Amino acid sequence: MKFLFDANISPESAVHLRSYGYDVRCLIEEGLGHLPDEKVAALAARERRIIVTFDLDFGEIYHFSGEKRIGVIILRLRDQCVEMVNAVLGNFLASMPSGIDKRLVVLTEASARIT
């Protein structure tokens, strides 16, 4: 499973997931935090990565991606601190269903909605 962390996700969370063996690219670490959403989506599609973001616009991009469907995980957390992001992502990935690489997932502290 490969992930692409949008500019609004801390590089600390990327380091955390890598420590568990996940392949994570982080836009901030690479100096690409300025990329518009469409270019982020194109990069994720090209590299077959799941976008992890707080940005709700990626839900729309997901729905209009058609045959080139991308995977998106949108975090809807009341507390967006690194520790909460790490906990919520960690819990989800530990019990993650297969086939989410081309699905839209909305994660809260208490639930995961997969479309």
C-alpha positions as CSV (number, residue, x, y, z in Angstrom):
1,M,0.0,0.0,0.0
2,K,1.4,3.4,-1.1
3,F,0.4,6.7,0.2
4,L,0.7,10.4,-0.8
5,F,0.4,12.9,2.1
6,D,-1.2,16.1,1.0
7,A,0.4,19.4,2.1
8,N,-1.9,19.6,5.2
9,I,-0.6,16.4,6.7
10,S,2.5,16.7,8.9
11,P,5.7,15.0,7.8
12,E,5.8,13.6,11.3
13,S,2.9,11.4,10.4
14,A,4.7,10.3,7.2
15,V,7.7,9.2,9.4
16,H,5.4,7.4,11.7
17,L,3.8,5.3,9.0
18,R,7.1,4.6,7.4
19,S,8.2,3.1,10.7
20,Y,5.5,0.5,10.2
21,G,6.8,-0.3,6.7
22,Y,4.4,1.8,4.6
23,D,5.6,3.5,1.5
24,V,4.7,7.2,2.0
25,R,5.5,10.3,-0.1
26,C,5.0,13.6,1.7
27,L,4.5,16.7,-0.4
28,I,5.9,19.0,2.4
29,E,9.1,16.9,2.7
30,E,9.6,17.2,-1.1
31,G,8.9,20.9,-1.3
32,L,5.7,20.3,-3.3
33,G,3.2,21.7,-0.9
34,H,2.2,24.4,-3.4
35,L,0.8,21.8,-6.0
36,P,-2.8,22.4,-6.9
37,D,-5.2,19.5,-6.0
38,E,-5.5,18.4,-9.6
39,K,-1.7,17.9,-9.9
40,V,-1.7,16.1,-6.5
41,A,-4.4,13.7,-7.9
42,A,-2.5,13.2,-11.1
43,L,0.7,12.3,-9.2
44,A,-1.2,9.9,-7.0
45,A,-2.8,8.2,-10.0
46,R,0.5,8.0,-11.9
47,E,2.2,6.4,-8.9
48,R,-0.9,4.4,-7.7
49,R,-0.8,6.1,-4.3
50,I,-3.7,6.7,-1.9
51,I,-4.0,10.4,-1.1
52,V,-4.3,11.2,2.7
53,T,-5.7,14.7,3.4
54,F,-7.9,17.0,5.4
55,D,-9.1,18.6,2.2
56,L,-12.7,17.8,1.3
57,D,-12.1,18.9,-2.3
58,F,-10.5,15.5,-2.9
59,G,-13.9,13.9,-2.4
60,E,-15.1,15.7,-5.4
61,I,-11.9,14.9,-7.4
62,Y,-12.5,11.2,-6.4
63,H,-16.0,11.2,-7.7
64,F,-15.0,12.8,-11.0
65,S,-11.9,10.7,-11.6
66,G,-13.8,8.1,-13.6
67,E,-11.8,5.2,-15.0
68,K,-8.6,6.6,-13.6
69,R,-10.1,6.3,-10.1
70,I,-7.7,7.2,-7.3
71,G,-7.8,6.2,-3.6
72,V,-8.5,9.0,-1.1
73,I,-8.5,9.0,2.7
74,I,-10.1,12.2,4.1
75,L,-9.5,12.8,7.8
76,R,-12.4,14.5,9.6
77,L,-10.9,15.0,13.0
78,R,-11.8,17.5,15.7
79,D,-8.2,17.4,16.9
80,Q,-5.8,17.5,14.0
81,C,-2.6,17.1,16.0
82,V,0.0,14.7,14.8
83,E,-0.7,12.2,17.7
84,M,-4.4,12.0,16.7
85,V,-3.7,11.7,13.0
86,N,-1.2,8.9,13.8
87,A,-3.7,7.1,16.1
88,V,-6.6,7.3,13.7
89,L,-4.6,6.2,10.7
90,G,-2.8,3.5,12.6
91,N,-6.1,2.0,13.9
92,F,-7.6,2.1,10.4
93,L,-4.6,0.6,8.7
94,A,-4.4,-2.2,11.3
95,S,-7.8,-3.4,10.4
96,M,-8.0,-2.0,6.8
97,P,-10.2,-3.9,4.4
98,S,-8.7,-4.9,1.1
99,G,-9.4,-2.9,-2.1
100,I,-9.3,0.6,-0.6
101,D,-6.6,1.7,-3.2
102,K,-9.4,3.0,-5.4
103,R,-12.0,3.9,-2.8
104,L,-12.9,7.1,-0.9
105,V,-12.5,6.7,2.9
106,V,-13.7,9.2,5.4
107,L,-12.1,8.7,8.8
108,T,-13.2,10.2,12.1
109,E,-12.0,9.5,15.6
110,A,-14.8,6.9,15.9
111,S,-15.6,5.6,12.4
112,A,-14.6,4.8,8.9
113,R,-16.9,5.4,6.0
114,I,-15.8,3.7,2.8
115,T,-17.5,4.5,-0.6
